[in-house]
Amino acid sequence: MNTISTNFKIQEALDALGVKDINLGTSTGSKSFANGPSIDSFSPVDGKKIGSVICTSKEDYEAVMAAATAAFPEWRAMPAPQRGEIVRQFGNKLRDLKEPLGKLVSYEMGKSLQEGYGEVQEMIDICDFAVGLSRQLNGQTIPSERPGHVMREQWHPIGVVGIISAFNFPVAVWAWNTALAWICGDVCVWKGSEKAPLCSIACQNIIAKILKENNLPEGISSIINGDYTVGEMMTTDTRVPLVSATGSTRMGRIVGATVAQRFGKSLLELGGNNAIIITPTADLKVVVPGAIFGAVGTCGQRCTSTRRLIIHESVYDKVRDAIVGAYGQLTIGNPLDEKNHIGPLIDHDSVNTYLAAIEKAKAEGGTVLVDGGVLEGEGYESGCYVKPAIIEAENHYEIVQHETFAPILYLMKYSGGVENAIEKQNGVAQGLSSAIMTNELKEAEKFLSYAGSDCGIANVNIGTSGAEIGGAFGGEKETGGGRESGSDAWKVYMRRQTNTINYSDELPLAQGIKFDL
């Protein structure tokens, strides 16, 4: 692999993670395959090539699936707490490698170094959660209407879980899925983003060593790499009963329909168009940091990024001025330098989408409060650094209804009661994350009620970003309806089975039916 050294010693990070072999584009651990074309990974930080990765061919994919399906019977037969022990070892190894893996995430994807470390911490947290869960995969006992009978419900491993993740969280989303799938007794095949392929190789290296040390089949964890055609191998494969896909709504429509056609299950985490409602009683000390981090964190490339501020007309000017003023304090630059708040967009296509969205908003009648644009000069040679923009707009604008994966924040007013703000907030096709800033209990409860936010996540006095591991993560409408991470999200990785046991000497039928012979 052709790796590029930088002042942030990314080469040291790659060495620590064992990312050296271009053949690891497809891997089941110690075995790797190299029959497809190669893709290059360029860092949006400085535009330099980090390395090349061999894509997965059909032949490679078949070898991976053979290893995965062969590993499944042994893995599912292992008691769940013992599977949890393997996940515990994985989490501990992530603790040891948090710094180099966080640096690789930051350098290959472009998010700030602290966000890179934070993403690895999410991996560690979900491992901790999964270890505890491995002793709690509980079913239930159900009263039977028949004497001498008992009913119960139990859960079984589902098989091979296919995971398709996006560039913006190149390691955490895989861990959310795979840590739970593993303790449930499933094996995993992961297609990471072709925009951050080295991150998937690094993670595969870590778990492959743990599996080898424990004399476990390497097919418990496998990776494949490449473009959408590689993902199609999984979505059309009847040997993959569940496909968990994170990405755009357009992608989700294709994956969901394809998997459903073969009666498979899909877990979809798709687009967001997230809003914060700011009421007259909102505390600006909470509003400003919550709104700004939500809008510019990860350069606006989170599915939970704040896209819209819906502000009551009585405090609109005050909130607008505070937000605009705070934008002037933001620093944009190399994300591995911790003094910078904002790094680059992932690539030039994203930059063009960002610029087009600003022009579209202006053409529809929007008023620019903070100018956008591409930064040039020393430190910005990659051409992927952009300025966060703020635009006064209306909720019905076509561009506002659309999710733009970039740091563009739309400001709009509401009048009257909080019901009017909730209507605006819900008036988009997506339904991932939402928030209200208020010190009025009634407003908060209305926002959280059945007639309130229609999103999968609804927060009070915090922003739209920053979900914790313990809660189920996901959204409604065009966000896909899937749930990952905490709560009872583990159930999607298993199949439900209802049992009825007759311990009497007779065979009474349900509903009192008589069938005398």
C-alpha positions in Angstrom: 0.0 0.0 0.0 1.2 3.4 -0.9 0.8 5.5 2.3 1.5 9.1 2.7 3.1 10.5 5.8 1.8 13.8 7.3 2.8 15.9 10.3 0.1 14.1 12.2 2.0 10.9 11.8 -0.9 9.1 10.0 1.7 6.5 8.9 2.2 5.6 12.5 -1.5 5.1 13.0 -1.8 2.9 9.9 1.1 0.8 11.2 -0.5 0.4 14.6 -3.7 -0.8 12.9 -1.9 -3.1 10.5 -3.3 -1.3 7.5 -0.5 -2.3 5.0 -1.9 -4.9 2.6 -3.9 -3.8 -0.4 -5.2 -7.3 -0.7 -7.3 -6.7 2.4 -10.1 -5.2 0.4 -11.9 -8.5 0.9 -11.2 -10.5 4.0 -12.4 -13.1 6.4 -9.5 -12.6 8.7 -6.2 -14.4 7.8 -7.5 -15.1 4.3 -7.7 -12.2 1.9 -8.8 -12.1 -1.7 -7.7 -9.8 -4.5 -9.5 -10.4 -7.8 -11.3 -7.1 -8.4 -10.2 -3.7 -9.5 -8.6 -1.2 -7.1 -10.0 2.0 -5.6 -7.9 4.8 -4.1 -8.6 6.4 -0.8 -7.8 10.2 -0.8 -8.0 12.2 2.3 -10.2 15.3 2.1 -7.9 16.9 4.7 -5.0 17.5 2.3 -6.1 15.8 -0.9 -3.3 13.2 -0.7 -3.7 9.5 -1.5 -3.6 7.4 1.6 -3.6 4.0 -0.2 -5.3 1.7 -2.7 -7.7 -1.1 -1.9 -8.7 -4.1 -4.0 -12.4 -4.3 -4.6 -14.5 -7.4 -4.1 -15.1 -9.5 -7.2 -18.0 -12.0 -7.5 -15.5 -14.8 -6.9 -14.2 -13.0 -3.7 -17.7 -12.5 -2.5 -18.5 -16.2 -2.8 -15.4 -17.1 -0.8 -16.5 -14.7 1.9 -20.0 -16.1 2.0 -18.7 -19.6 2.2 -16.6 -18.7 5.2 -19.5 -16.8 6.9 -22.1 -19.6 6.4 -19.6 -22.2 7.6 -18.8 -20.2 10.7 -22.5 -19.6 11.7 -23.3 -23.1 13.2 -20.3 -23.0 15.5 -20.9 -19.4 16.6 -24.6 -19.7 17.3 -23.9 -22.9 19.3 -21.7 -21.0 21.7 -23.6 -19.7 24.8 -24.4 -16.0 24.5 -22.4 -15.0 27.5 -19.3 -16.6 25.9 -20.0 -14.7 22.7 -20.2 -11.6 24.9 -16.7 -12.4 26.2 -15.4 -12.1 22.6 -17.1 -8.8 22.2 -15.6 -7.7 25.6 -12.1 -8.5 24.2 -12.9 -6.5 21.1 -14.0 -3.5 23.2 -10.8 -3.7 25.2 -8.7 -3.8 22.1 -10.5 -0.7 20.8 -9.5 1.0 24.0 -5.9 0.2 23.3 -6.2 1.5 19.7 -8.5 4.4 20.2 -5.9 7.0 19.3 -4.6 5.5 16.0 -8.1 4.4 14.9 -9.6 7.8 15.8 -6.8 9.5 13.8 -7.5 7.3 10.8 -11.2 8.1 11.0 -10.4 11.8 11.1 -7.9 11.8 8.3 -9.7 9.5 5.9 -13.2 10.9 6.5 -12.4 14.5 7.4 -14.2 14.9 10.8 -12.4 16.7 13.7 -10.0 14.7 15.7 -12.2 14.8 18.8 -15.1 13.5 16.7 -12.8 10.7 15.4 -12.0 9.7 19.0 -15.6 10.1 19.9 -16.6 7.7 17.1 -14.3 5.0 18.4 -15.6 5.6 21.9 -19.1 4.9 20.6 -17.7 1.5 19.4 -16.4 0.9 22.9 -19.7 1.9 24.5 -21.7 -0.5 22.3 -19.4 -3.3 23.1 -20.0 -2.7 26.8 -23.7 -2.6 26.2 -23.6 -5.8 24.2 -21.6 -7.7 26.8 -24.3 -7.0 29.4 -27.0 -7.8 26.9 -25.4 -11.2 26.2 -26.9 -12.4 29.5 -30.3 -10.8 28.9 -31.6 -12.1 25.5 -34.9 -12.8 27.3 -38.0 -14.3 26.0 -41.2 -14.4 28.0 -43.8 -16.9 29.4 -47.4 -16.4 28.2 -50.5 -17.7 29.9 -52.3 -20.4 27.9 -56.1 -20.7 27.7 -55.8 -24.5 27.9 -55.3 -26.4 31.1 -52.0 -28.2 31.5 -50.3 -26.0 28.9 -47.8 -23.2 28.9 -46.7 -20.8 26.2 -43.4 -19.1 25.9 -41.4 -17.0 23.4 -37.8 -17.3 22.6 -35.3 -15.8 20.2 -32.8 -17.5 17.9 -29.9 -16.2 15.8 -30.9 -15.2 12.3 -27.8 -16.1 10.3 -25.5 -13.9 8.2 -26.1 -10.2 8.7 -25.1 -7.9 5.9 -24.0 -4.4 6.9 -23.7 -1.5 4.5 -22.3 1.7 6.2 -21.8 5.2 5.0 -18.7 7.4 5.0 -19.8 9.9 7.7 -19.5 7.3 10.5 -17.1 4.8 8.9 -16.6 2.6 12.0 -19.2 3.4 14.6 -22.3 2.3 12.6 -20.7 -1.0 11.8 -20.0 -1.6 15.5 -23.6 -0.6 16.5 -24.7 -3.5 14.2 -22.0 -6.0 14.6 -21.6 -6.0 18.4 -25.3 -6.7 18.8 -25.4 -9.2 15.9 -22.5 -11.1 17.4 -23.9 -11.5 20.9 -27.2 -12.6 19.2 -25.2 -15.5 17.5 -25.1 -14.0 14.0 -22.1 -13.7 11.8 -21.5 -10.4 9.8 -20.4 -9.4 6.3 -19.6 -5.7 6.1 -19.4 -3.4 3.1 -17.9 -0.2 4.3 -18.0 3.0 2.3 -15.9 3.1 -0.7 -15.0 6.7 0.4 -13.3 5.4 3.6 -12.2 1.8 2.9 -9.1 1.8 5.1 -11.3 2.3 8.2 -13.0 -1.1 7.5 -9.7 -2.8 6.9 -8.4 -1.5 10.2 -11.5 -2.8 12.1 -11.3 -6.1 10.4 -7.7 -6.5 11.4 -8.6 -5.9 15.1 -11.4 -8.4 15.3 -9.6 -11.0 13.1 -6.7 -11.2 15.6 -9.2 -11.7 18.5 -11.0 -14.5 16.7 -7.7 -16.2 15.9 -6.5 -15.9 19.5 -9.7 -17.6 20.6 -9.6 -20.3 18.0 -12.8 -19.2 16.5 -13.8 -19.3 12.8 -12.6 -16.3 10.9 -15.9 -16.1 9.0 -17.6 -14.6 12.1 -16.5 -11.3 10.7 -15.8 -10.5 7.1 -15.4 -7.3 4.9 -16.0 -6.6 1.3 -15.2 -3.4 -0.5 -16.3 -1.5 -3.6 -19.1 0.5 -5.0 -22.9 -0.1 -5.0 -22.4 -3.2 -7.2 -20.7 -5.0 -4.4 -23.6 -4.0 -2.1 -26.0 -5.6 -4.6 -24.3 -8.9 -4.1 -25.6 -8.9 -0.5 -29.0 -7.3 -1.1 -29.9 -10.0 -3.7 -28.4 -12.9 -1.8 -30.9 -15.2 0.0 -28.2 -16.4 2.3 -28.3 -13.0 3.9 -31.6 -12.8 5.9 -31.0 -9.3 7.2 -29.4 -6.3 5.5 -28.7 -3.3 7.7 -28.1 -0.3 5.4 -27.1 3.3 6.3 -27.2 6.0 3.7 -29.4 8.1 1.5 -33.1 7.7 1.1 -32.6 7.0 -2.6 -30.3 4.1 -1.7 -32.7 2.8 1.0 -35.6 2.6 -1.5 -33.5 0.3 -3.7 -32.1 -1.8 -0.8 -35.5 -2.1 0.9 -37.4 -3.1 -2.3 -34.7 -5.6 -3.4 -34.4 -7.3 0.0 -38.2 -7.4 0.4 -38.7 -9.0 -3.0 -36.8 -12.1 -1.7 -38.6 -11.9 1.7 -35.5 -10.8 3.6 -35.5 -8.2 6.4 -33.9 -4.8 6.1 -32.9 -2.3 8.8 -32.7 1.1 7.1 -31.1 4.2 8.6 -31.6 6.9 5.9 -31.9 10.6 5.5 -32.7 13.3 8.1 -33.9 16.8 7.8 -33.7 17.7 11.5 -35.1 20.8 13.2 -34.8 22.6 16.5 -37.8 24.5 17.7 -36.9 27.6 19.7 -39.6 29.0 21.9 -39.9 32.3 23.7 -38.7 30.8 27.0 -35.6 29.1 25.5 -32.3 29.7 27.2 -29.8 31.1 24.7 -26.9 29.6 26.7 -28.4 26.2 25.6 -29.7 27.2 22.2 -26.5 28.6 20.7 -24.1 25.7 21.3 -26.8 23.1 20.6 -27.8 24.6 17.3 -24.3 25.4 16.1 -22.7 22.0 16.9 -25.8 20.4 15.3 -25.4 22.4 12.2 -21.6 22.4 11.7 -20.4 19.2 13.5 -18.8 16.8 11.0 -19.2 19.7 8.5 -22.9 19.1 8.4 -22.4 15.5 7.3 -24.4 13.7 10.1 -27.8 12.2 9.5 -28.7 14.0 12.7 -27.2 17.3 11.7 -29.5 20.3 12.4 -30.8 21.6 9.1 -33.6 24.0 10.3 -34.2 26.4 13.2 -37.8 27.1 13.7 -37.8 30.2 15.9 -40.8 32.0 17.6 -41.2 35.5 16.0 -41.0 37.2 19.4 -37.4 36.0 19.9 -36.4 35.6 16.3 -34.1 38.6 16.0 -32.3 37.9 19.2 -31.7 34.2 18.4 -30.7 35.0 14.8 -28.2 37.6 15.9 -26.7 35.3 18.5 -26.3 32.4 16.0 -24.8 34.6 13.3 -22.4 36.2 15.8 -21.3 32.8 17.0 -20.6 31.6 13.4 -17.9 34.3 13.3 -16.0 32.5 16.0 -15.8 29.2 14.1 -12.4 28.0 12.8 -12.1 25.9 9.7 -9.1 23.8 8.9 -7.2 20.6 9.2 -9.4 18.4 11.5 -6.5 16.7 13.1 -5.6 20.1 14.6 -7.8 20.3 17.7 -8.1 24.1 17.6 -10.3 23.8 14.5 -14.0 23.3 14.8 -14.8 22.2 11.3 -13.0 20.0 8.8 -13.7 19.4 5.1 -16.5 17.9 3.2 -15.8 14.3 2.1 -15.1 15.1 -1.6 -15.6 17.5 -4.5 -19.0 16.0 -5.4 -20.2 17.0 -2.0 -18.7 20.5 -2.5 -20.7 20.9 -5.7 -23.9 19.7 -4.1 -23.3 22.3 -1.3 -22.8 25.1 -3.7 -25.8 24.1 -5.8 -28.0 24.0 -2.7 -27.1 27.6 -1.7 -27.9 28.8 -5.2 -31.2 27.0 -5.2 -32.1 28.5 -1.8 -31.4 32.0 -3.1 -33.3 31.3 -6.3 -36.4 30.2 -4.2 -36.3 33.5 -2.2 -33.9 32.7 0.6 -31.9 35.5 2.2 -28.2 34.7 3.0 -27.2 35.7 6.5 -23.8 34.1 6.5 -22.1 33.5 3.2 -21.0 30.1 2.1 -18.2 29.3 -0.4 -15.1 27.2 -0.9 -12.0 28.1 1.0 -8.7 28.5 -0.9 -5.1 29.0 -0.1 -2.6 27.4 2.3 -4.2 24.6 4.3 -7.1 24.3 1.9 -5.4 22.6 -1.0 -7.8 19.6 -1.1 -10.6 22.0 -2.3 -13.0 20.3 0.1 -13.1 23.0 2.8 -16.3 25.2 2.8 -17.8 27.9 4.9 -20.9 27.1 7.0 -23.8 29.1 5.6 -27.0 30.4 7.2 -30.0 31.2 5.1 -33.4 32.7 6.0 -35.9 30.5 4.2 -39.4 29.0 4.3 -40.2 25.5 5.2 -42.0 24.8 1.9 -39.0 25.6 -0.3 -38.0 22.6 -2.3 -34.4 22.8 -1.2 -35.4 23.0 2.4 -37.5 19.9 2.0 -34.4 18.1 0.7 -31.5 16.9 2.8 -28.2 18.5 1.8 -25.3 16.8 3.5 -23.4 20.0 4.1 -23.2 22.8 6.7 -26.2 24.8 5.5 -28.6 26.0 8.2 -32.1 27.4 7.4 -33.8 29.9 9.8 -37.5 30.4 9.8 -40.2 32.0 12.0 -43.3 30.6 13.6 -46.1 32.5 15.3 -48.7 31.5 17.8 -48.5 28.4 19.9 -45.9 25.6 19.8 -48.4 23.5 17.8 -47.6 25.7 14.8 -43.9 25.0 15.2 -44.4 21.3 15.5 -46.4 21.3 12.3 -43.5 23.0 10.5 -41.1 20.6 12.0 -43.1 17.6 10.9 -43.7 19.1 7.5 -40.9 17.3 5.7 -40.5 13.8 4.3 -37.8 12.7 6.7 -38.3 11.8 10.4 -35.0 11.1 12.2 -34.1 13.6 14.9 -35.8 16.7 16.4 -35.5 19.0 19.4 -37.2 21.8 21.2 -35.6 24.5 23.3 -38.0 25.6 26.0 -38.4 26.1 29.8 -42.2 25.7 29.6 -43.2 22.2 30.7 -46.4 22.2 28.7 -44.6 23.0 25.5 -42.1 20.2 26.1 -44.8 17.7 26.9 -46.8 18.7 23.8 -43.6 18.2 21.7 -43.1 14.7 23.2 -46.8 13.7 23.0 -48.5 11.5 20.3 -49.5 14.8 18.6 -45.9 16.1 18.8 -42.7 15.3 16.9 -43.1 12.5 14.4 -39.4 11.7 14.5 -37.7 8.6 16.0 -35.7 10.9 18.2 -37.2 13.9 20.1 -35.1 15.9 22.5 -35.8 18.7 25.0 -33.1 21.3 25.6 -30.4 19.5 23.7 -29.7 19.5 20.0 -30.5 17.0 17.3 -27.0 15.4 17.3 -25.3 13.3 20.0 -27.4 10.1 20.5 -26.4 7.8 23.4 -25.8 4.1 23.0 -28.5 3.1 25.5 -31.4 4.4 23.4 -32.7 2.9 20.2 -31.4 5.0 17.2 -33.5 5.5 14.1 -36.4 7.4 12.5 -39.7 7.3 10.7 -41.0 8.2 7.2 -38.2 8.4 4.7 -35.6 7.8 7.4 -36.6 4.1 7.0 -38.1 3.0 10.3 -35.1 1.0 11.5 -33.6 1.0 15.0 -30.0 0.3 16.0 -28.0 0.4 19.2 -29.8 0.4 22.5 -33.1 -0.5 24.1 -34.5 -3.7 22.4 -32.9 -3.0 19.0 -31.2 -6.4 19.4 -34.5 -8.2 18.4 -34.1 -7.3 14.7 -30.9 -9.5 14.6 -32.9 -12.5 15.8 -35.9 -14.6 14.8 -38.9 -14.9 17.2 -40.3 -18.3 18.0 -43.5 -19.1 20.0 -43.6 -22.4 21.8 -46.6 -24.2 23.3 -45.9 -27.1 25.7 -48.6 -29.6 26.8 -47.7 -31.2 30.1 -51.1 -32.7 30.6 -52.4 -36.2 29.7 -54.9 -34.8 27.2 -55.0 -32.7 24.1 -57.5 -29.9 24.5 -57.7 -27.7 21.4 -57.6 -23.9 21.4 -60.8 -21.8 21.3 -62.7 -24.7 22.8 -62.8 -26.7 19.5 -64.0 -30.3 19.9 -62.5 -32.9 17.6 -63.6 -36.3 19.0 -62.4 -39.5 17.3 
